[in-house]
C-alpha cells in the first residue's frame, strides 16, 4: 500500500475580493443592482468597498494566522487586479501579490492560490463571462500569465472555487452575478464551460516549464437538500430535493472529473446538456472540499432543521456527520482531499466552539477510516463581505465591523481552534504511522487476496451465505439475498426476491441474453447487505467495498459459467458504501456509466436511511439497465412536477405582479404630482399659458392645446379686449354638448347633485367642485380649521366627495372615458375650454354634460348657443388660446379672483381627482395640505411630505431589509453638554 508522506496542513482560507474589494469587477457592478422586486441585490444594500483592507494590512493578518498555528494559507488571485483591461497587466498588482507570497513563505506558510473565486474583470463579464464557450480562451490565457508570474512561489493551484455555486446562484437563484433566476439551461451551460475551462487550464499549466511539479485542483462545495423529518413528509418535497440536488451538481461534477462526461439532466424540462471530453478523464491532482452543512426544507419550502439540531445564522443547521459524507463523496475521484473551507456563520460565539469540536472530530475519523485527507482550512480569518449576505454573516475567527476602524478582535473560540491546529497534524501523522505499520504486516495478505478471491469469499459463504441460508436472514429459504443483519424488512426482502426472479426469467420488461451454446439465459443478480464491513487498517472503505464485492461474486459463483452474466449489489451501512460488480457477460449491457447512474439515484434514499426503497429501486434499475432501458421515472414526463411547478410559478408571478403594480402606481402618482407642481410653478412665475392635462382624468391632452401667449394680469384679455368682452355668450359651449333634458338647468345647492360632483367651499372661500358619487363623503380641499368650524356650525365648509375610488364614468362623468383613437394608437383627448376658463378633454366633458349643465370645477352654468351647429362644437368652444386665456381672466374678474386664486381652485380639484385615483398613496389630508401650501407659498412640496414618503412600497421593503441587522457604526463620543431639550406628558 502506498504511504502518504505529505504533511497535514492546517490554516485559513480567504478571498482577496471579500477582504479588499475592487471596483473593476462583475461583483462591484452587481452590488449596485436591484432585484426585479425592487430590493437591493445585496442584503441591507451593503457594498464591499475596501472591506477589511487585507490588500494593505496583509502582513498583520498573516501574522494572526501564524499565531493560531497555521501551516498554510489559501487566498485568491484576483483576475481583475492582474488584468484590469484585456491584455493589460497591472505591474503594481503583480508586485503586491509577490510581496504577499513572500510574506507567506517567510512565515513558513504553504500558499494555496485560487485563480477564480467568484470574481472576474468587468470586461470579461461584458463579453458574456462563462456563459459563452468562446470566452474560455481568455481564462486560459490569464492562467498561463499567472503561472508564469507566480509559478516559482506557488505549488498548489486551484482553478475555480465552487463552480457549482457560481452557476446555481447566478442562474437559478439570482443571488450571484449575472443575477438570473430559474435559467436552468443557462446554469447547466455555465457549469459546463467552467469545468471545461478547468480542464484546459490544467493542460496549459502542465505544458509550461515547471508545470509538472505543480499540484492543480478544483474546489467543490458539497451541499445537498433533504426534506425535514416528520410523520408525513409531503411527496413534493422528495421530488423537489432530488431536482435541487441534481442542479447543485455534486454528482454532475464528480462524474465529469471521473469520466470526462458531463450530463446535466434535471429531466422535468427541456434542459438536458451533455458533453464528453475528447481526451477522456480531465486532469485533477487534488480535490478541494468546501463543506458547511446540508439544507433541510419543510413543507412550507422554508429552511429548517431536524429535531435536536441547531440552526446557524445561515439557513442551515450544524451537521458534523455530513463532513464524513462529503469526504466519502469526493474520495471517489481517487485523489487527495483538502478541506479548503469549513466554518460557521454566527454573530456571537456560542456555536463556533461546538462546530470546531465536532467537525474536527469527524475529519480525524475520516483519516482513521483511511480517506486520504491532507489538510483543513478554516473559513475564515476575519469577518468580511459575505457576497449576497453583505456584512451580516460573521464567519471570522476574528470579529470585525465595517465601521471604518479596521479593528480586529479575537473571538474566544480562537483558542479552541488553535489547540486543534497545533495537535491535529501530529495526531494525523500518528494515525498514518500506525496504518503504515499495519499495512506492512498485512501487505502480503492484501496482495494474495486478489489472487485468491474464492478463498476470501468462502469466509463469508461459510459464515453467512449459501451453505447456511439461515444466517443470511431468509429463514432457511434458498435465496439470492444475503442479509444476516436484517437491514431490509421482510416485506422488502420478498419484493426484492420477486424482482430478482423476474430478471432471471426475463419477464417483461426484463430480458434474457445469448449465453454461448446454451442459447438465451437470464441474468443472475445477488444482493449482499451488512451493517458493518471489516476494513483493514490503512485501507479506504471504498476500496475494500470493491474488493469484497468481487470476492463475493467469485465465491458465490453468481451468473452462468458459460457466459459469466452475474451481478452483485453490495451495501455496507456503517461504512456508507455501495458497490455493484458485473461479470464479463453483463458488462456490455450494464456499463460502468449505467452503474454510476444507478448509484447516484439511490444516494438520497441511503442518506435518509430508506434502505428498503434504495435496494428495491437499485434492483429494478439493474434489471432495466440489463434490458437496455432507462429507469422508469427519469425518462417519463413528471406530470406531478409540471403541475406543481406551474402552481408555484403562478403564485410567485402573481405576487411579483402585485408588487410591481403597486410600485408602478406609486411612480405614476409621483409623475402626476410632479406635473401639477410644474403647472403651479409656471402660474407663480407668470409663465402659465394653458393646462396640459384634463382635471378629471389627469391624462394629457391629445392633441395638446395651443400655447396662450401673452398672458396678462387677471381681468385683462389679449389685444386690449376686456375680460367681460372675451366671455360673451357667442364663445360659450354650444347646445349640442348639452343633454336635451338638462339644457338650462342651473347648479344645485351646496349639497350638489346626486349624480356627478358635489359642491363645496375651497381655499379662500372659492367655490369649486370635487368628484362625487354615491357613498361616504371625503374631504379634499380647504383648511382643516375652517372645516372643523363649519362642521360645528352645521354647514359644509369643506369639499366633499362621495364614493371615493369610483370613476366618474360610473356616475356619468369619468376619466376612463373612451374616445376616438389617433393614428398612433393613443386615444384622442381634444381640449375644450369653457367660458369659465377651465379646460377639459372632449370625452370627459361630453359624458359630464350628459348629466349636468355646469362646469365640474366652479359650477358656473354652461351657456347654450342654439345658433351654433353641432359639427362645429369644437371650434365654437373656448379651445383657442386667446379666448381660453380671456375666459380664465374674465372668470377671475367676475369673481374678484386673480389667476393664482383661479388656479388654486383648479389645483384643489385636480388633487381630489388624484386622491380618487390613488387612495392608497394620497389622502384627503395630504391634498388639503398641498392646496393650502400652494395658496400661501405659490408652490407645494409633495416630495417632503412624510406620509407620502412612508407609503412608498419599494422604500418600505428596502428600509426593512436595511434595518434588519441593526446599525453598523458605533456612537462617536458626543454629549448633551451645552445642548437643549424638551418633554411633556400625555
N, C-alpha and C positions, 0 to 999 in steps of 0.2 A: 504494500500500500504506500502510495506517495505521501510523504510527510510535508506539511506546510511549515515553512521556516520563516514566512513573512511575519513581522511584528504586528501585534494587535494595536491598532491606532484608536485613540480617543481624542475628541476635540469638539470644535464648534463649527457650525455652518452659517454663513451669512450671504446675503445678496447685496452687492455694492449699490445697486439702484435703491433698494429699500432703505439703505443707510446713508445715502448721499444724494439721490435724485439725479436728474438730468433732463433739462427742458427739451432736448432734441430727440425725444423718443416717442414711440407709439403710446406708451403709458402716460406720459406727460400730457399728450393730447386727449387721451381717453378720460383722464381725471377731470377735464373741463366739461365733459358732456353730461347730458341728462338723459334719462331713460324715456321710453315712449309714454310713460305715465307722468312725466314731468319731474321725476325725482332725480337728485344728483346721482351720477354713476358710482361715486364713492360715498361710503357711509359718512353722514354728517357733513358732506361736502368737503372732506379733507383733501389736501394736496400734499404730495410728498415733500416738495421743496428740498432743502438740504438734509432733512431728517436728522439723524444722529451725527452727521458730518464725519463719517468714517474716512472720507476722502482726504481730510486734513488731520484727523485725530487717530489715524491707523496705528501709530506706534503705541499709544497708551492703551488702545483697545486690544491690540495683540498681546501686550503685557498682561492684561487682565485674563486673557485666555490661558496664557502660560501659568499664571498664579493658581489656576484651578486644575492644573495637572495635564493640560493638553499636550498631545504629541503630534497633532495635525491640525490643519485649518483649511476649511473649504470656503472659497469665495468665488464670485462671478467675474468674468472678464466682460466688461460692457462694450458691446459692439459699437454702440452709438458714440462712445468716447474714443475708441480706437479709430473708427472710420465715420466721422460725423457727416461727411459727404461722400458720395460714391467715388471711390478711387483716391480719396484724400485721407492720408494717415496723419493723425494728430501726434506730433512728436512729444509734446508736453504730457499727454496722457500716457504714452508709451513709457516715458521716463518715470512717471509716477507709479505705474504698475511695477517697473523694475525695482523701485525703492521699496514698495510693499513686499514684493517677493524676497528681496534681500533681507528685510527685517524678519520675515518668517523663517528664512533659512538660518539667520544668525541666532534666532531663539530656539533652534532645534525643532521647528515645526515642519511637517511634511505638507507642502501645498497641494490641495486638490482644486483644480481650476475648471470652472464650468463655463463653457463657451456661449451658451444661450440660456439665461434664466428669466424666461417670460418676456424679456425686453429686447427690442431691436431698434435701429435708427428710423427716424421719421421717413427718410427717403425710401427705405425698404418697404415700409408699410404702404407708402403711396404707390409702389409698384404692385401691390397686392399681397405682399408677405408670403407666407407659406400656403396661401390659398391657391397659388399658381405654381405649377410644376417648373416652369421656366426659371423661377427665382431661386431654385435650389443651387444653381451655379454661383450666385452671389455669396451664399453662405459658405460654400466650399472654398471660394477664393479668400474669404475672411478667415476661415480656419487655417488655411495654408499660411497666410500672413501672420496670424497669431503664433503658430508653431515656430515659424522662422524667428520671430521676435523673442519668444519666451521658452522655447523648447529645451534649451540647455538648463533651465532652472526648475522645470516642472516635469514630473514623471507621470502623475495621474491626471488625465484629461477626461472631462465629461462633455459630450456633445450637446445634450439637451437635458434640462431639468424639467421633468414631468410633462413630456409631450402630450400625454393623455389629458392632463388637467387643462393645458392651454387650449386644446381642441374642444373639450367638453364645456369649459366655462366660457369660451369665446364664441361658440357657435350653437350651443344648446341652451345654456343658462343665461348668457348675456352679461356676465359679471367681469369678463376679461375682454380686452380688445380682440376682434373688432366690435364686440358688443351685440352679436347677432343672437336671436332666440329661435329655438326649435328648427335650426337649419341642420337636419340630421345628415343629409348627404354631404353638406359642406363640412361638417365636423369630421366625418369619416375621411373625406379627401384631404383635409388639413392634417390629420394624424398620419395618413399615408405619406404625404410629402415630407413631413418631419422625420419619419422613420427612414425614408429613402435618403434624406439629407444626412442622417446619421451614418448610413452605410457608405455613402460616397465620401463623407468627411473622414471616416475610419480609413478607407483605402487611400485617400490623399495624404494623410499624416504618415501612414506606414510606408508610403513611397518616398517620403522625404528623408534626407540624411538624419540619422538618429531616431527615426520613427519606429524602428523595430525594437528599440529598448523602452518604448513608451507604452503605458497601460491606458487604453482608451475604453471608456464605458458609457453607459446610458443610465440616467436616473429615472426611476419609475415610482409613481405614487400608488401604492397598493391600498385600495379602499373598496368597499362593497356595501351594498344596501340589502337590508333584510326586514321583513315585517316584524312589528312588535309582537312578542309572545302574548297570546290571550286565549281564552277558552274557545273563541270562534273567530279565527283570522279571516277577514273577507278575502274571497278568491282573487279580487282585482289587485290586492297588494302583492301577492306572489308573482303575478304576471308583471306588474309594474317594476318590481325589484329586479326581475330577470332581465327586462329590457334596459333598465338603467345600468345594470352591471355590465351588460354587453357594450353599451355605449361608453361606459367609463374606460373600458379597454384593457382590463387585466389580462384576460386570455388572448385578446387580439394581439397585444404587444408581445406576450410570451411566445405565442405561436410564430409570429413573424421572426423573432430572434432565434427560435429553434429551427425553423424550416425555410425562412425566406418567403413564406406565403402569407399574404395579408388578406383577410376575409372579414369585411365589415358588413354584417348582415343582421340588422335588427329584425328582419323577416316579416314585420307587420306593415311595412310601407315599401315603396319602390325606391330603396336607397342602398341596395347592395353594391359594394365596391370590392373588387378582387384584384390582386396583383401578385405576381411571382417574380422574385429577384432572379435575373438571368444567371447570376453567379452562385445561386444557391443560398446557403445559410449565411446571413450577414455576420460581419466581424464584431465581436464584443469581448473584450478581455476581462471585464468585471461588470457586475450589475449593481447600481446604487439603488438602495431601497429606502423610500420615504414612507414611514408608517406613523399614523397618529391614532386612528380608531376605525370603526365602521359605522355606517349610518343606519339607524333604526327608524322606521316610518310607521306611524299609527294610522288608524282608519280615516283620519281627517287629513292625511297627507302631511302631517306635521312631524318635525324632527322630535324624537322621543328616545326613551331608553327602557330597558327591561328592569324588572324588579331587582333591587339590590345594587344597581349601577348608579353612578354619579355623573351628572351632566357637567360638561366644561362650559366655558364661555362660547365656544364654537358649538354648532348644532349637532353635537355627538357626545357620547359618554366615554369615560376611560374604559379601555378594553384591552388589558395587557395580553391576554391569551391570543388576541388577534395578531400580535407581533410574530408569534411562532407560526401561525397560519401563513402570514405574508412571507416569512423566510422560506417556508416549505414551497410556496408558490413560485418564487423566483429561483429557487435552487434547482428547479427542473432544467434550467439553462446549462448547468454543469460548469459554471464559472464562479469565482469568488464573489462573496456578497459583502458589501459595505452598507451599514445603516447610515445613510447620508443625511437623514433628518428624522428626528423624533422629538416630541415635546408636548407641551400643553398650554392652551390659552387660558390665563387666569389673571384677573386684575389684582387679586390678593395673593396669598402664598400658602393656601391650605391644601389644595390638591396637588401642587407641584411635588412635594416630598413623596406623596403616595405614588404619583406617576413614575418618578425616578426609581423608587424602590422596586415596584412591580415590573416595570418594563425592563430594567436592567437584569432582574432575576430571570425573566423569560429569555433574554438574549443569552445569558450564561447557560440556560437549559438547552438552547439550540446548539451551542457549541458542544455541550456534553453529548447530545444526540448525534454528533458527527457532521453537522452542517458547517460548511466552510465559510464562516462569518469572520471577517478580518478587521472590523472596526466599527465604531459608532461615533456619530457626530450629533451633538445636541442642537436643536433649533430653539432658540438662538442665543447669541451672547447678550444683545440689548433689545429691549422693546423698540419697535420701529414701525415703519409704514407697512401694514399687512394687506397690501393690494386693495381689493374692493371693500375690505373692512376698515380701511383707513388706519387711524391710530388707536382705534377702540380695542383691538385684540392685543393682549400683552403676553408674548411668548418668551421674553427675555429672562435670563438668569440674573440680569441687571435691570433694575427698573429705570425707566427714562420717560420724560414727559416732553411734549412738543411746546414748551413754554419759552424757548429761547435760551434757557440757562445751560443746556448741554450737560446737565449734571447726571452722573451715573451712580446709582445706589444698589449695592449688592443685596440681593434677597437672602433670607435665612436659609432657603433650600440650596443655596450655592455650596454650603458646607457639606451637605449630603452628596451632591454631585461630585464634589472634589474628592470625597472619600472613595466613591466608586471608581473615579478616573485613576486614582493612584493605586487601587487594589486590583481592578479588573484585568489589566494586561498581564499581571503576574499570575492571577488565577487561571486565565485562559492558557497561558504558557504551561502551567502545571497540568491542566487537563490534556493538552496536546502531548505533553511528555508521557503521561500515563497511557494515552491512546497509542502512542508510538511503541511503547514497551509491549503493550498487549498485542499490537499489530505484528510485532516481530515474532512473538510467541505463536500467534495464530496464522502467520503469513502462509506457511506451507499448507496448513489445513484449508485456508480460503482458496488457494490455488487448486488444490485437489478436489474441492467441492464442485467446481465447474466441470471437471473431467468425470467425476463420479456422482453425477446428479441423481441417478437412480437410487444409489445408496442413501443419499441425503433425503430423497423423497420417502424412502422406506421408513425413516424415523417417524415421519408424520403419518404415513399409511398405517403402520403397525399400531400407532397410538390413537389415531382418530379417523382413519379413512375406511377403505374398502374392507379390510379384514375385521373391523369392529364397527359396524354401522351404528350401534347404539351410541358410541362415543361421538359420532358425527351429528348427533342431535335429531335423527329422524325416526327414533323409536324402533330400530330393527328393520326398517324398510330399506329396500335396495334403492339407492338414490344417487343423483348427480350433484347433490348439495352436501357440503361438509360444513356444519355449523355447530361445533361442540359447545360453544358458549351461549347458544341461543340468542344470537344477535337479531335474527328475524323472528317474528311472531309465527305461530303455527299456520295461521291463515295465509300469511305471506309466503311461507315455505311451500305450501300447497300450490299457490298461484304460480310461483317461480318454476316449480317442478312441472306443472302442466305446460307452461310455455316452453321449457326445455324439451319436453316430449314432442310438442308440435314442431319445433325447429328440426328435431331429428327426423321426424316423419315427413317433413316438407309440406305440412298442411298450409293452405293459403293463409296469409300472404308469404309464407316462407317457402324455400325451395330446397331441393336436393341437387347435388352436383355430381359430375362424372368422376368416378373413382377407379381408374385403371380398367382392368378387365372385368371388374365386378359390376360395372355399369353405374347407375345412379345410386348414390348413398347419401344419407343425411349427415348434416354436421352435428358433431357431438360437442356440447358445451357443459363445462363443470363450473361450479361456484364454490369457493372456499372463503369462509368468514371466521374471524377470530377477534377477540377483544385485545389481545396483546401478541406481538410478534417478537421473538428473540432477535435483537440486533447486536452483533458483535461489536466490541469496543473499537472505536476508530472508523467504523463503517457508517455511512449515512443510511437512514431509514428507507429512502427512496431506492438506493442501490440494492439493499437487502430484499426489498419487496420484489424487485425484478428477478433477483436470483432465486428467491423462494418460490415465486410463481412458476418459473421454468422447472424448478425441481419437482414441484407437484405435478406439473403437466407430464413430465417424463416418468415419474414414479407411478402415477395412476394409469399411464398409457391412454390418455384422452385422445380420441379420434381413431379412425380406421388405419391400420398399419399399412395398407396398400396405397393410401393417398395422404395420410397424415393430416387429416382435416379437423383436428380438435382445437378447442378454445377453452382457456381457463380464466375466470374472473376471480381475482384475489382482493379481499378487503381486510385491512388491519385497522381496528378502531383507534386505539390509543396512539399509535404512530401516525394516524391520519393518512394512510397510504392506500391507494387503489392501483391495481395493475392488471392489464389484460394481455395475455400471451396467446399467440396463434401458431399453429403448425404450418408447415410449408404449403399444404394443400388448401389452407384457408386464408393465407396471406394476400393472395391476389384479390379475393372478394372482400376481405376485411383489412383494408390497408391501414398503415400506421396513422395516416391523416384522419381516417374514419374513427379509429380508436381514440385519437386525441379529441375529436368532436364528441364522442360518447361520454368520455370522462369529464369534459368541460360542462356538459349538460347536467350531469348528476352532482357536480360540486356544490351548488347551492343547497341541494337536498341533504348532502352529507354534512354540511356545516350546520344545518338545522337539526341534525341527528335524526333525520327521517330515513332511517336505513331501509325500511320496508319499501318505501316508494323508490328510493335510489336504486336498489338492486333490481326491482321489478322493471323499472324503466331501462336500466342498462341491459338487461337480458333481452327485452323486446328490441332495443336498438341494435344489439349484436345480431339478432335474427334478421332484422330488416337490412342491416348492412351486408350480411352474407347473401341476401336475396337481391342486392343491388338497388335497394330502395332507400329513400330518405325516411328519417324518423317522422312519425305521423304529424305531430303538432307543429313542426317547424316549417314545413313547406306549404301547408294549407293556410288560407286566409283566416286570421283570428278575428271572427266577427264580433266576439265579445270585446276584444281590444279596440276594434274600429269604432264600435258604438260607444264604448267607454270614453275613448279619446275625443269622439265627437261631442259628447255631453260636456266633458271638461273644457274643450275648446270653446263651446258655446257659452259656458258660464264665464270663462276668462274674457272672451270677446265682449260679452255684454257688460261686464264690469269695467273693462277698459273703455268701451264706447261711452258709458255713462260718465266716467271720469273725464274723458275727452270733451264730451258735450258741455259739462259744467265749466271746464276751463275755457272752451270756446265762447260760451255765453258771457263769461266774465270779461273776456277780451273784447267781445262786441259791445258790451256795456261801457267799458272804458273808451272804446272808439267813439261811441255816441256822446259821452260826456266831453271828450276832447273836442268834438265838433261843436257842441253847444258853447263850450268855453271860448273857442276861437271866434264864434259869432259874437259873443258878448264882448270880447276884447276889441273886435272891429267896431262895434257900436260905441264903445268907450273912446276909441281913438278917432271917431268920426270918419271911419273908412268903410262903414257898412253900406252896402248898396242893395242887396237882395238876399233873402234867405235861400239856402241851397237845398233844403230838405223840407218835407211835409211835417207839420207839427203833430199830425195824427199817427202816421205810420213810421215817422222819422227816417224814411227812405229818401235818398237823394232824388231830386227831380231829373226826369229824363224825357226830353232834352232839358238841360239846365236853363234857368231864366236868364234873360239878358241883363247885363250889369246896369245898375241905376247910377249913372254918372252924375256928378254934381250934387250930391246930397247936401241939402242946406239945413238951416235951422228948422225946428218944428214949426209948423204953421205956414211955411213958405214953400211953394212949389217951384219947379224949374221954369226958366224964361219969364219970370215975373208973374206967373199965374198964381192967384191966391189959392190957399188950401181949400177954401169953400168952393171955389170955381172948379177946382180939379176933382171934386167929389160930386159932380152933378149927376142926376139920375141917368143921363144917356150913357154914362160909363159903368152903370151898375149891371149886376148879373141879369141875364135875360130870363124871361118867364119859362123858357124851355128847360132851364135847370131845376125848376121848382115842380114838386108834385102837384097835380091839379087840385086836389082837395086841401093842399096846405098853403097855396098861394094867398098871401095877405095875412097869414096868421102871425101874431106877434109872439114875443117871448113869453114864456110862462113866468110865474113868480119865482121867488128866491129858491123855492124847492126844486124848480126846473121841471122838465117833462119826465114822464115815467119811462120814456124811451130816449136813449142818446146821452145827453150831457146834463148834469145838474149845475146850477149857477151858485157861485159863492162870492166872497169878497176877498180880493187878493191883497198884495202888499200895497200899503199906502191908500187903501180904500178903493183900488181899481177893481172893477167887476170883471171877472173872466170865468171861463168855463173849464171844467175838468172832465175827464171821461166818466161816464156814468153808465150804470146798468142796473140790474135788479139784484139787491143783496145789501150787505152791510156797507156803510159809508167808510171812506178812507180819506183822511186829510192829506192834502198835497201842498198847498201854499198858505201864506200868511204867517204871522209870528205866533209863537206858542202862547205868549202872554195875551195877545188880543183874542185868540181863540178861547182861552180859558175865561176871560172876562165876558165874552159874548155868550159862552155857554151858561154862565151864571145868570145872565140876563134873559135867557130863554130864546136867544136868536142865534142864527147860523152865521158865525163870523169867520169861518174857515172854508176853504174849498173842499167840498165833499165829493167823493167818488164812490159809486156803488159797484158791487161785483168786481172787486179788484182782481185783475187777471183775465177778465173776459175781453175779447177783442170787440171793437166797435161793430164789426160786421155781424156779430151775433144779435145786435140790437138795432142794426140799421146803419151804422157807420163804423168802419174799422180799417185798420192798417193792412189787414191781409186781404184786401180787395183786389180782384183781378183787374186786368187792363189789357189793352192791345199790346202785342209784342213787337218790339222794334226789330230791325234787321239783324242785330247782334244777338237776339235771343233774350234780351232784358226787357221786362215789362215797361211800357211807356207810362210815365207819371208826369204828364204835362202840367206845369204850374199855372194855377188860376188865382188871381188876386181879387179879393172882394173890395167893395167900396171902403170898408173899414181899414183896409191896408193889410190884412192877414192873408197869406198865400198858402194854398193847399194844393195837393195833387188832384188831378181830374177824377181818378177812381174814388178816392176817399170823399171828396166834396160831393160828387154825384150821389153816392149812396147816402151821405148825410142829408142831402136836400130832399131825398125821398120821404124823410120822416119829419124834418124840421125846416123852418124858413129863416133861421137866424144863423149868425156866424158861430161856429163851435167854440170860439175863444171868448169874444167880447159880448156875444148875444145881441149885437146890432142886427136889425132886420135886413134881410137880403131883399132889395127893391126890385120889383118886376119892371120889365120894359117890353110890353107886348109887341111893339113895332119891330123888334129885332127878330129875324128868323132863327130857327133852331140850329141850322147848319153853320151859322156864323157865331155861335156862342163863345168860342174861344177868343175870336178877335174882338168881340164886344165886351169881354170881361176886362178887368184891370190887369192884363197879363203883360202889357208893355211896360218898359222901365219907367218912363216919366210918369205915367198915370199911377203906377203902383207906388212910387215914392210920394207923389202928391196925395194919394189916398191915405197913406200912412201918416203923412204930416197933417192932412186935413182932419183925420180921425183924432189925432192928438190935440189939435187945436180946439176941436169941438168939445173935448172933454177937459180941456185945460191941462193936457199932459204933454210932456216933452218926449223926444224919441227914446230917451232912456226909460221913462215910465212905460211907454208903449211896448218896448222890447221886454221889460221885466214881466209884463203881463203874459206875453207870448212865451217867455222863458219858463214861467211857472207852469204853463200848460204843457210845454214840451217835457219838462221834468216829470209831470204827472203821467204823461204817456210812457216815459221811460220806466217809471216805477211800476206801471201796469205790465210792461213787457218783461221786466227783470225784478220781480218782487223779492227774489232771494238775495239780491245784491244792493238794491236801492230801496230804502224805507221811506215812508212819508216824512219822517222827522228829518232825514237827510235832505230830501227835496226842499222842505221848508227852510232848512238852514242855508242851503245854497242860494235860494231865491233872495233871502234876506241879505246874505253876504254880497250878492251881486247888486242889490239895490243900494247898499251902503258904501261899497268899495269900488263898484264898477266891474268886478270880476268875482269868480268863486273858485276856491281851491279844493276841488274834489280829490286831488291826489293826496292831500294831507288829512283827509277825513279818517279818523281812527276806525269807525265802524265799517267803513267801506273797505279798508285795507284788511281788516280782520276776516272779511268774508271771501278773500281771495283763496280758492280751493287749493291751487298749486303751492302757495306760500305756506298755508297751514300745514300741509304734509311735510314740506321742506323743514319748517321750524320744529315739527315733532321729531323728525329724524335727527336734525342737528342737535337738539337738546337732550336726546336720549342718553348720551354719555356724560351729561353734566358740563361744567365749564372747565375748559382745558387749562387756563392760566390761573395763577395764584394772585392774591392781592399784593399791591405794591408798597405797602407800609405807610399809607396815609393815616390821618387822624381827623377828629372833629374839632380840634382847637381852632378858634377864630371863625368858625362857621356859624350856621343858623339852623333853624328847625321849626317845627310846628306840630300840633296834635289836637286831639279833641275826643269826645266820647260819641257814642251812637246809641 
